[in-house]
């Protein structure tokens, strides 16, 4: 389970900063993408060499996570410093904290002992805890506008 968690967090970090690679490739700074890929290869080989003998399969997952963190951080800071662009706002932190708290509360508070009922109840509970505050605080005007247009098309 730790391997899945570590790799999942690493992929979330990559998704959050993934557009930086596209920005670099489609700009005059496209060569930076090549160099960051070389850094990624070096880090993957080095961290795997160091961590797999100590931690086994979890070491491989941790090595991948560390390598992706370094790789994406370099691209993120390059785009931030050279191009004065970045994808995060204060709302991003709010969404992350709200999502983490919602997952935790749904996991702790909902337990019927029947897996299918737990899945359904936890999903509904999580969605309520997560989506309602996002809508009320207008964290994403795009999401609010999309829901408003859906409500106009399909009145309840």
C-alpha positions as CSV (number, residue, x, y, z in Angstrom):
1,X,0.0,0.0,0.0
2,X,2.9,2.4,0.6
3,X,4.2,1.9,-2.9
4,X,0.8,3.0,-4.3
5,X,0.6,6.0,-1.9
6,X,4.1,7.2,-2.7
7,X,3.7,6.8,-6.5
8,X,0.3,8.3,-6.3
9,X,1.6,11.4,-4.5
10,X,4.4,11.7,-7.0
11,X,2.0,11.5,-9.9
12,X,-0.2,14.2,-8.3
13,X,2.9,16.5,-8.1
14,X,3.6,15.8,-11.7
15,X,0.0,16.6,-12.7
16,X,0.0,19.8,-10.7
17,X,3.1,21.1,-12.5
18,X,2.7,19.2,-15.8
19,X,2.0,22.2,-17.9
20,X,5.4,23.6,-17.2
21,X,6.9,21.1,-19.6
22,X,4.5,22.0,-22.3
23,X,5.2,25.7,-21.7
24,X,8.9,25.1,-22.0
25,X,8.6,23.0,-25.2
26,X,6.5,25.6,-26.9
27,X,8.8,28.5,-26.1
28,X,12.3,29.7,-27.0
29,X,13.4,27.8,-23.8
30,X,12.7,24.4,-25.3
31,X,16.3,23.2,-24.7
32,X,15.7,23.4,-21.0
33,X,13.3,20.5,-21.3
34,X,16.0,18.3,-22.7
35,X,18.4,19.2,-19.8
36,X,15.7,18.6,-17.2
37,X,15.1,15.1,-18.7
38,X,18.8,14.4,-18.4
39,X,18.5,15.5,-14.7
40,X,15.5,13.1,-14.3
41,X,17.4,10.2,-15.7
42,X,20.4,10.8,-13.5
43,X,18.2,11.2,-10.4
44,X,16.2,8.0,-11.2
45,X,19.3,5.9,-11.6
46,X,21.1,7.4,-8.6
47,X,18.1,7.3,-6.2
48,X,17.2,3.7,-7.3
49,X,20.8,2.7,-6.7
50,X,20.8,4.1,-3.2
51,X,17.3,3.3,-2.0
52,X,16.3,-0.1,-3.5
53,X,19.0,-2.0,-1.5
54,X,17.8,-0.4,1.7
55,X,14.0,-0.2,1.3
56,X,13.2,-2.7,-1.5
57,X,10.1,-1.9,-3.6
58,X,9.3,1.0,-1.3
59,X,12.7,2.4,-2.1
60,X,12.0,2.2,-5.8
61,X,8.7,4.1,-5.3
62,X,10.5,6.7,-3.1
63,X,13.3,7.1,-5.7
64,X,10.7,7.8,-8.4
65,X,8.9,10.3,-6.2
66,X,12.1,12.1,-5.3
67,X,13.2,12.2,-8.9
68,X,9.9,13.5,-10.1
69,X,9.9,16.1,-7.4
70,X,13.3,17.4,-8.4
71,X,12.4,17.2,-12.2
72,X,9.2,19.1,-11.8
73,X,10.7,21.6,-9.3
74,X,13.4,22.6,-11.7
75,X,10.9,23.2,-14.5
76,X,8.5,25.0,-12.1
77,X,11.1,27.4,-10.9
78,X,12.6,27.9,-14.3
79,X,9.1,28.9,-15.7
80,X,8.5,31.1,-12.6
81,X,11.8,33.0,-12.7
82,X,12.4,33.3,-16.5
83,X,8.8,33.6,-17.7
84,X,7.1,35.0,-14.6
85,X,4.3,32.4,-14.8
86,X,3.0,29.9,-12.3
87,X,-0.2,27.8,-12.0
88,X,-0.8,28.2,-8.3
89,X,-2.9,30.7,-6.3
90,X,-3.9,30.9,-2.7
91,X,-7.0,29.0,-3.7
92,X,-4.8,26.0,-4.6
93,X,-3.7,25.7,-1.0
94,X,-7.3,26.0,0.3
95,X,-8.4,23.2,-2.2
96,X,-5.6,20.9,-1.1
97,X,-6.3,21.4,2.6
98,X,-10.0,21.0,2.1
99,X,-9.5,17.9,0.0
100,X,-7.2,16.4,2.6
101,X,-9.5,17.1,5.5
102,X,-12.5,15.8,3.5
103,X,-10.7,12.5,2.7
104,X,-9.7,12.1,6.3
105,X,-13.1,12.8,7.8
106,X,-14.9,10.6,5.3
107,X,-12.5,7.8,6.1
108,X,-12.8,8.2,9.9
109,X,-16.5,9.0,10.3
110,X,-18.0,6.6,7.8
111,X,-17.7,2.9,8.6
112,X,-20.7,0.5,8.1
113,X,-18.6,-2.6,7.9
114,X,-20.0,-3.5,4.4
115,X,-17.5,-2.5,1.7
116,X,-20.0,-1.5,-1.0
117,X,-22.0,0.6,1.4
118,X,-18.9,2.1,2.8
119,X,-17.7,3.1,-0.7
120,X,-21.0,4.7,-1.6
121,X,-21.4,6.5,1.8
122,X,-17.8,7.7,1.9
123,X,-18.1,9.0,-1.7
124,X,-21.2,10.9,-1.0
125,X,-19.9,12.2,2.3
126,X,-16.6,13.3,0.7
127,X,-18.3,15.0,-2.2
128,X,-20.5,17.0,0.2
129,X,-17.6,18.0,2.5
130,X,-15.4,18.9,-0.5
131,X,-17.7,20.4,-3.2
132,X,-20.1,22.4,-1.1
133,X,-17.4,24.7,0.4
134,X,-15.8,25.0,-3.0
135,X,-19.1,26.3,-4.4
136,X,-20.0,28.5,-1.5
137,X,-16.6,30.2,-1.4
138,X,-16.4,30.6,-5.2
139,X,-12.9,29.0,-5.2
140,X,-13.2,28.3,-8.9
141,X,-15.4,30.7,-10.9
142,X,-15.1,28.4,-13.9
143,X,-16.6,25.5,-11.9
144,X,-19.4,27.7,-10.5
145,X,-20.2,29.0,-14.1
146,X,-20.3,25.5,-15.5
147,X,-22.7,24.3,-12.7
148,X,-24.8,27.4,-13.3
149,X,-25.1,26.6,-17.0
150,X,-26.0,23.0,-16.2
151,X,-28.6,24.2,-13.7
152,X,-30.1,26.5,-16.4
153,X,-30.2,23.6,-19.0
154,X,-31.6,21.1,-16.6
155,X,-33.8,22.8,-14.0
156,X,-34.7,20.6,-11.1
